[in-house]
Amino acid sequence: MPPRISASSYSNTAPLVWSFLYGSNRGRFELIMDNAPARSAELLQQKRVDAALVPVIEYQRIEDVLLIPKVCVGAREKVRSVCLVTKDLDLRDVESVALDASSKTSVALTRIIFREFYGFEPHYNEAKPNLSEMLMHSNCALLIGDPALTVDEKIYRKFDLAEIWKEYTGFGFVFAMWMTNAGKSEIAKTIDFCRIRDEGLNHLDEIIANYETEIALDRDGFKEYLSENISYTIDDSMRRGLSLYFELAHKYRLIERLKPLQFTN
């Protein structure tokens, strides 16, 4: 049987899976594409896949998993697709936050931002990622992925979570990484995720064409997002930011334990 791999169908993951769908690795693997990053974490935890692109917070929650090095979905400065949105309030005046829970990394980051950086904790509730409905019952909303890219900033105030993180810590941020179960790490080692990433990044025009009818961004803005806002390679700042993120998540009991970073090689 070919190795089974899971990833979300958000546009920012497209360069990491293009090779599996259309490129040199087409047909070599069984690729499961699901709408929500949290679903990939479930499949990995259930050992139903050999590797998955998973929200990084799940590394601390899933038993016996290893990080696959060098490749990620992250941001060095500004991410654009993970944001807090209000009608007119500054974040320091927020009392309640509607959470899009499809990526638990961003939910934990939101809680850290309010507690560590702003010194208070608003009331939280989970909601479907519909901005107008979220703001009917809360005065702030967490949006992630493609819905966050098209927030009308003439109507709403949009706060970029990677930008806030950079301002307060000086580090980049990692949102998701490829992970594998320790018992299947040898299978994962046979997959060249760096080469697969690079192949995808060399076909951004084709990727953008695939999403033209789904995302209301102009071509240049979408290309800037995929090539400049999102970082698919972890640098030292992002790795240090990942360690700090885990430490703060543990400090505020968002994770029960604090595992060191362990990679497949």
C-alpha positions, 0 to 999 in steps of 0.5 A: 500500500502507498503511504497515506498523507493528510493535509487541509485544503486551505490555499496556504497548504497548496504549495506543500501538496501540489506535487502529490496532486499534479507533480512528480509525486502524483499517484505515489501516495494516498493523499487525504485532503480535508477542509480543517487542519484539526481533522488531519490531527485526528487522523494522525492521532488515530494512526490512520495516516503515515504523515499529516500536516498538523497544527503545531499545538497538536505536537504537544497533545498527540502521543509519540509523534515526531516533527518532520524538519525544515518544512512548515506553514508559518510567517516571519512577519505578517501572515494575513490569514490568521486574524482577530476581527472587530467592528471598531474595538481595539483588542484591549477593549474586547470582552468576548471572542468567537473562536473558529476552532478549525485550527487549535494552534490559532485558538491557543495563540489567541488565548496567549496574546490576551493573557500574556501580552494584554494581561486579561482574558475575555470570554470565549465561545466556539463558532462557525467561521461566518464573520457577521454571525460571529460578531452578532454574539461576540465583539471579536472573532478569530478567523483563519485560512481563506476566510481571513484573507478577504475581510473587508477592512473598510468595515472591520478592524483586522489584527494579524496574529503573526504580526502581534506575536512578532511585535511582542516576542521578536520571533516568527511564528509556525502554525503547522508542520508535517508530523509522523507517528514515531512508529512510522517515521521510517516511512516518512523519511522516504518522502522528501518533503523539502523537494516536494515543497520546492516543486510546489513553490515553482508552480505558484501560477498554476496554484493561483489559477486553481483558486481563482474562483474560490478566493476573492483576491487579485492574482498579484495579491494572492501571489504575494500572500503565498510567496511573501507572507507565508513562509514554508521554511523554518528559520532560526527565529521561527524555531525559537518562536515555536519553543516560546509558544509551547512554553507559554501554552504550558504556562497557561495550561493550554497543554498538559505537558511540555515536550522538547522538539523532536524531529525525524532526523 
